[in-house]
Amino acid sequence: MSIPSRKKLANAVRALSMDAIEKARSGHPGAPLGMADIAEVLWNDFMRHNPANPAWFNRDRFVLSNGHASMLLYSLLHLSGYDVSIEDLKQFRQLHSRTPGHPEHNITPGVETTTGPLGQGIANGVGMALAERMLAARFNRDDFRLVDHFTYVFAGDGCLMEGISHECCSLAGTLGLGKLILFYDDNGISIDGPVAGWFSDNTPKRFEAYGWHVVNVDGHNPEAVKKAIIEARAQTLKPSLICCKTVIGRGAPNACGQAGCHGSPLGREEIAAARKELSWPQAPFVIPADVYTAWDAKKKGAQMERQWNELMAAYGKRYPEPAQEFKRRMAALLPESFAALATEFIKTLEAKGLDMASRKASQEAIEQYAPILPELIGGSADLTSSNLTNWSGTKALCPADYDGNYIRYGVRELAMAAIMNGMALHGGFIPYGGTFLVFSDYARNAIRMSALMKIRVIYVLSHDSIGVGEDGPTHQPIEHIASLRLIPGLSLWRPADTVETAAAWQAAIENKHGPTCLILSRQTLPHLGRAEGQLANINRGGYVLRDGRGTPEAIIIATGSEVGTAVKAAAILEAQGHTGVRVVSMPSVDRFEAQDSSYQEKVLPAQVKARVVVEAGRTTGWHKYAGSQGQIIGIDRFGESAPGDELFNYFGLLARTVAQTVLNILQGREVPK
């Protein structure tokens, strides 16, 4: 059997892509047809991977940042031997298929990350390359290159127009991520047509200014592409950009080079013409045996993994303790001592009874947990001294020393979040990063992607309310907590004191199935005393912090800085003879809603209709807890510039206001708006 030409191997990708898109009557054929030649060289000549085990640790990572080109990736996975069948390709973009419209992590074997929002895949790739460098610095030895792989990213014009590409590529150049290689599909076309009218950047010079190694090639010349990859792989101190000049829709004689083939099926007539143009006479979804044989990477991949497993075994004999730590981290298992340490720390904080801003309490929690969690990698978007995301053992990484535990992201909130996603997806790390809550707007889409992928990333969001004070409404979050609670799968904690903050950190670290936002105060919060039995209930998201005598006559529900206010309000009411006022602290609504109904009823008895909810933010979302007869005290407008204490007074977030509202409900009086 003769070996098929590179052209024939690439045309198999083109044929599968246009056939699947045509069958679905939906999709983006332009990029798969245009990038097929580049992909063929990379996947057949360079990619280290094992289709039989997509999770093999030391595989090269491949990220399709221009995720609309998903059929390119699905075709590559199918041809090289992954568990992605022809039937899967025929079900492209259909309900519950393994080949969704954009690649999704944990849906399709071999898909490293969910891509679609343009540019984020590049940042994910930066995170993966960064994780590889840090793990190599920690675990490699002169005689053992245990961690040694490349990260390859495909991207298009849209990815490079998005601002996140500037944020993450600037940082990647500064950090010298030499094993990151980005392929730019320079076809000059986007949805609206030729990009020259709105994207005239000198991209090579732009990346050279970032400190990248840059090569320009004809993306349809396999030998030139191969030479460029060899050159890029040799650049150990700089990430590489390979600018590939291509024709969108290459092989479709009438549609190529046109904006119309970016996001619409080619149609039967054009596909017939393309088959003739490509010398591809096969029926739809039919691949010749010699092409399958040439693409098949299972045997080569199994050998690579076997060799690495032998290396791992020898490493374990020579360096048993690092080997055990490496295996634990790759399995995403926490140290056995962590839960006990956290429990004891929480008890200690309760006994100390310290008044403290929750951002400072967060730093104290990191101080306790980080020493036994080497996988905890921190950072901040140029706000370390405000977020307090550092601790006494903080060691910032740099190109001269990647064996650190802290990343100075600079003012790059979106890139920080997306890079953390890449690190979490790579494995071996629990990333956390800080910014002000109000600036979570910049990072929001990447936070959403964390939740969509169900990965463990921790967002430390400080300066959580009008308590920010004089900085004014630009820096005072109002709608942010409510809007973040709307993201499915995102756990959000707004702790009320040092004890709840430590519990929130424990919950975030133990949450293997999704991201967590920790919402923290700038201002000092009072310690809220608890009985020992109450400590365990913090982890349930909502619990009875203070109870009156007998059956509750009213319930005050609060979060964060307003819990202390609620406790004071209950004391005011008790002094007036209302001894049945219960205070419920609800640091995590999503965690509370995950509890069984009997626990929820125990905390919030349905028969108690007199309820007041207090939170320094939008009232949206709290009506289900306030009920038809209850009230919500919050802020449904933007803030003001003034000292924080004055603002809490101005907006009525005071104990006397809360107490009067409860009293009005109990006495059947209309509550003032």
Disulfide bonds with the S-S distance in Angstrom:
none
